[in-house]
């Protein structure tokens, strides 16, 4: 049985906090019986919930008190915490990102009382956009996406196709010329699947290289630096081909990607939060020099990127060059969208009945920040 009750009281207006700012409050303890407290702590952390596997992180923990309490006491312990620059709170379709404070008293030989207080972390004047991705997997997430979508030959996919292309014909030969009748049919079907899968992977790995035989080298000027909500940045494509081009299409997409389960039960789900075509105008810079240019316009309400394991919110531009009677050229350009001060309130679609609103008890884990002194 618990020997005391605890609660968190925040300063007026502190439920909605600015990233990079400060949150202040007090932990109030009502003591029911004499007890010893090994540690009264308050922790600040974020967690995801929704359709994807849950992820959480404790970014700061403060020890407010160690000592003894007497029955009938009502004591308050003030605290102050510097809020990180990200991730911001997010309410989406498949997942949410929520922030909260958790106070807990470590009482020997008794139930440890605890209390949670939700807070909303939004961008504000104190938010440092340069440090936004430093506090979670954001930098690694953007870099990983860009490394896997450089528009060149995908050697990983090329190597993955080799076992399929080698094993497929072997299964076909064995199924057609050896084995029992029941085994033959199964082996032939398996061989066909391996061959088709291998051909698709092989073609996917070399498609852009084959397309470049008609287009020449495709050069792209695009914003590899951080961009902010409401910003408009140029997009330019340069290529040698001027004929046999059916179309050049660019689309700006913001997408949620979540993964639920693991192993053979792993399921990935995708939802486009935002999708709009980018108008491209063609210009001839020479006899065999084509330039296509447009403008990437981020909405003022654009949520910044978020990358955590099994829960991602990414911005990217899909480029597609349709070449007549030839393989098409495609590439994804992943943008590094960060908060832009007060205009960047990270709030996705207000979905009240979606999977992302199925909230459960999530414990904060880890520790990345040093403690601060209570005020």
Beta strands, then each sheet from edge to edge (+ up, - down):
strand 1: 4-10
strand 2: 16-18
strand 3: 22-31
strand 4: 35-50
strand 5: 56-69
strand 6: 74-82
strand 7: 90-91
strand 8: 95-107
strand 9: 114-122
strand 10: 219-221
strand 11: 227-228
strand 12: 232-239
strand 13: 245-260
strand 14: 267-278
strand 15: 281-286
strand 16: 289-297
strand 17: 306-308
strand 18: 311-323
strand 19: 329-335
strand 20: 337-338
sheet 1: 1+ 3- 6+
sheet 2: 2+ 9+ 8- 4+ 5-
sheet 3: 2+ 9+ 8- 7+
sheet 4: 10+ 12- 16+ 15-
sheet 5: 11+ 20+
sheet 6: 14+ 13- 18+ 17-
sheet 7: 14+ 13- 18+ 19-
end
